[in-house]
Amino acid sequence: MRLPARSRLSSRADVLALAYAAATAGSVGVFGFSLLSVGIPAAILLALFADGIARPGSSLFYPTITHGPRTGQRVALSFDDGPDPQVTPAVLDALAQYDARATFFTIGRSLEAHPQLAQRLMAEHHELGNHSWQHSRWQNFFGVRRQLLEIERGGQAIAALAGTQQQPLYRPPIGLKSPPLGLAARRLQLTLVAWSLHSRDSQGDDPQRIARRVLRKIRPGDIVLMHDGHDRPGHHRPACAPALQQILQGLRERHLRCVTVSELLGSDQPNAGIPVQPTTARARGDPELLGANRGFYDPLWRDARLITAERFNTWPLVRSLLDRAPRRLGVAHLAPAVPAGKPTAPRSPE
């Protein structure tokens, strides 16, 4: 599957900026110029941008998969920041013991430094995903050109070992996104994958606590985030493998089968890029693949595009922003009030 052809608006960030301008103009037109009429759209814009940047599962800047279909008995374990010769072999041993398959989002420079681990990953039918070339903690501040270099070089490291030019799944460092990343991902037609369950193995060294957290929360369709490596050379995450042993035993007792992310999303081919837009997911009968984002952002994009379709008739967009964003932010519903003494226009008979 391919992403839709590029629209006249170059990115979702552009749509959002245009939506903000239209909402502000509409708000001023309805309420008059005031601090509230200008400030409320600005506050909503800032809240949406903060959500799009800081929440890994947000689809604000680019469609992002957080989980697979909730039907069935399958889950996907994913491992970031490897491969690490001190941790990854034990992780692979545990997966082999339970006949489980997983997806490894590898750092390109680490993959290139340890090709024997990459060969073992592929020989044991696991999936290689792209986690950028060097995993810079500042990558979210890179421009489009540097984003492309990081993504493409990480993908080339996988292609050189896998012998395929197919675009692998991509997970940005730390899961953060930005408008430049959205443009780069659109240009490369990437499939961005986040997660629905974080094991917190990067924040603690107690395997039992990590396993308890995962087993307490896991349900069919989940994409679980774990770490078999570290983005800082010379550092390791030794709790991953022993925690994984306990997790795999618990999943077996719950009759949950571990598959790769691509298999969870409906492809039998490892490293297969599967761009899943909300409309594509619905057409495939998987309306939940993009999680809660589908119910909030899709109508916003639809209403924003009414600006051009209706020659900058901003009221549909203003209503969308006023109706949806407060609900997302947990504040009272906002609706334009009719000034006192001002008669309302009679409705036409239906």
N, C-alpha and C positions, 0 to 999 in steps of 0.2 A: 504494500500500500504506500501511496505517496501523499505528502501533504498537499493541500489545495494550492492552486496557483497564487502567487503573490498578489495581494490586493493593492489598490492605489495608496492605501495607508501602509507605511513601511513596517510598522510593528504595533503590537498591542499598547505599548507605551504611548505611541502617537495617538492612538484612538482615545486613550485615557486623557491625554493632555487636551485633545479637542473636546472631549466630553466635559472636562473641567471648564473650559472656556465657554462652552454652550450653556452649562448649568449655571455658571456665574451670570452670564447675560440674561438667562431666563429668570433667575432668582431676582436680579435687580429689576427686571421688567415687571415682575409680579409684585414684589414687596417694596420696590423703591430702593435707592442706594442707602445702605446702612452697614454698620459693622457686622450685623448678623447675616445680611443677604450676601455679603462678600466672604465673610469668615466661615460660614457653614460649608460651602463647597470646597474652600481651601482645606478645612479640617478633614473633610471626607477624603479629599485627594491624598493628603499626607497619611491618613490611616490606611488607605488602600496601598499606597506605595510601601509603607512599613510592612504591611502584611505580605506583599509580593516579594520583598527582599528577604525578610527574616524568617518566614514560615516555609520550610522546605517543600511542603506539599502544595503550595500556592500555584495556581495556574494563571496568575495575573499577567505575567510577561510572556509565558509560553506554556502550552498544554503539558502538564506534568502528571504522570501516573503515580498513584500512591498505593494501589492495591489491585488485586485481580478480582474475578467474579466471586461473590460470596457463596455461591452454590458449590456443591462438591466437597471434597475432603483434601484439598491441596493448599499448600503454603509455599512460599519461596524464601529461602535463607539467602541473604546477600552479605558479602564481606568487602569492606573497603580498606584502602591504603596499603595493600600488599602488592606483590608477595613478599613475605619475610621468611628467610631460611630458618629462623629459630621458632616460628609459630605455624606457618602455613603447612608444613608436612604433617604436624599433629592434627591440624584441622582436616586435612585430606584423609588421614587415617580414620578419624572418627566418622566422616561422611561415608567412607567405604564400608566401615563396619555395619552401618545401618542402611546401606544401599540407598543413600540420599544424594541428590544432585543439588547444586547451588550455583549462584552467579557471583563472580569475583570482579568487583570494580577496581581495576588495578591502576596504580600510578605508573605511567609510561617508563620513567627512568628506572624504577624498581623492576619492572618486567624485563626491560632490556638487560639489567644487571644480573638477573637470575633466570635465564632462558630454560634451564632444566626444570624449574618449578612450573613455568608456563606449559612446557611439554607434558608434564604430568597432569596438570589441570585439564588439558584438552584430551589426553589419553583416557582420563577417567570420566569424560563426558560432562564436565562442568562448563559453564559459560563464562567467557571473558567480556567484561564491560569496561568502558573507558571512564577513567576518573581523573583525566587531564594528564599532562606530561610530568609536571613537577609538584602539583598540589600546593600551590602558593596560597597562603592564608589571606593574601591581598587580591586574589584573582577577581573577586567580585567588584573591585574598583578598576579593573582593566577595561580598556576600550575594545571596540569590536575587533580590530586587527589582532591585538594580543590574545583575545579570547579565541579567535580562529586558530592562531598558532598553537596555543596550548591544547586545544581539542584535536586538531589535525595531527599534531605530533604524537599525542597519546594514542590516537587511532592507528597511526602508522606502525607503532610498536606492536600493536595487536595484529595488524594485517601481515607484518613480516613473519610472525610466528604461526599464525593461523592459515596463511596462504589464501586469504580471501580479501576482496576489496569491499565487502559488504559493511555498511556502517554499523558499528556495535552500539548497544544501548549506552547512554551517557548519564552519569551522575556528577553534577558539579561539586567541587571541593566544599566540604562542610554543608552541602545541600543548599547553599545560598544562590540566589539568582539576581539579575539586574537587567535593565533594558538592553545594554550591549550584549549580554549573554543571549537574551531573547532574539536579537537580530542575527547573531552568529548561529544559533541553533536553527533558526528559520532558513538561513542561507545553506546550511549543511543538511537540512531536513532530518534533524536528530529526533530520537525518541528519548525524552527525559524521564528518568525514573527516580522517585524519592522513596519513601517508605511509609508504612502505616504503624509500625511498631519498632521503637528504638530500644535495644537491649541495655543501653547505658554501660556497655562494657568499656567504653572509652573514658568513663568517669569513675570507675571503681575497679578493685582488683580481687573482689570476692566472687568466685565462680558460682557458689550456691545462691547468692543474692541475685546475680545476673540471670541465672536460670529460673529462679522463682518469679522474677518480674516477667520474663517472656511467657512462661507457662501459665501465669495467672491471667494474662491479657490476650493471648493469641486466639484467633478464630480463623475459619476458612477464608482464603483469599488474601491473607496478610502477606506483606513483604516486610521481612524482619531485617533490621540493620545491625550488623556486627562488624568487628574490626580484626582482621588477621595480620594487620601491619600498622605502621605508624608513619605519619608524614614527615617526621623529623628523623634523619639518619642517626643510627645508634640507639634509638628508643624502640621498645617492644611492648606488646600487649599480651603477656603470658596467660592472663585469665581467660582468654577467648576459647582455647581448646578444651580445658576441663569444663567450662560452662557449656560448651557445645555438646559434650558427651551427655550431660544431664538433660539438656533441651531435647536432643534426639530421642532419648529414652522416653521422655514425657510425651513427645509427639507420637511415638509409636503406641503408647498406651491410649492415646486419644484417637488413634486411627487416622492421623493426619500424615499425608505423604509429602515429602519435600521434593520440589521440582525447580527448574531454573525459572527466572523471571519470564523469559520468552515463552516457555511452556505454559506457565500460569496464565499468560495473556493470550494463548491460543495458537502459538507457533511451535512446531516440532524442531525447528532449526536453531541450534545455538548461534548466538551472535547475530540473529536476524533483527534488523531494525523494524519496529512495528509502530509507526507513528499513529497514535490513537487520538483523534480529535473527538470531542463530545458527540458530534453527529455520526462519526464513524462507529463509535462504541454503540450507539443506539441501533445503527443499521446491523451490527453484528449480534444484537441481542444482549449486549453487556452494558446497560445504561449506567452502571455504578463505577466504571473503571477509573474515572477521575475523581471519585469521592465527592465530598461536599462542595467542591469548587463548581461542579456542573450546575448546581441549583442557584448559585449566586452570580457567577461571572458571565455565563452564557447570555442571559437576558440583558445584561448590561451592555455587552458588545452589540447585541441586536439593536437595542434602543439607540446606542451611540451611532450606529450606521444609518439610522433614520435621519440624521442631520443632513447627510448628502442626498439621501433619497427624497427627502421632502424639502430640499432647498433651505436648510438651516431652520427648520421648524423645531425649536429647541424644547418645547414643552414635554413631548414624550420622554426625552432624556432627563429633564429636570425631575419629572415624576418618578422615573426609575431610580435616580440617585436618592431622592428624598424617601422613597418607599423602602429601598433595599439596604442602603448603607446604615441607617440607624438600627435596623433589625440586626445587622451583622455586628454592630458595635455595642448592642445592648442598651441603647438609649430610647427615650420615648419616641413614638411615631411623630413625624413631622408632616404637616399638611398645610397648604396655604389657607389662611383665614380670609373670609369675606369681610372687608371693612364695614364697620357699623353704618347702617343707613344706606348702604349701596345695594340696590335691588339686583337680584340674580336674574340672568337671562332665562326666559321660559324655555322648557324643553320642547323640542318638536315632537308631535305625536308620532308614535311608532306604527 
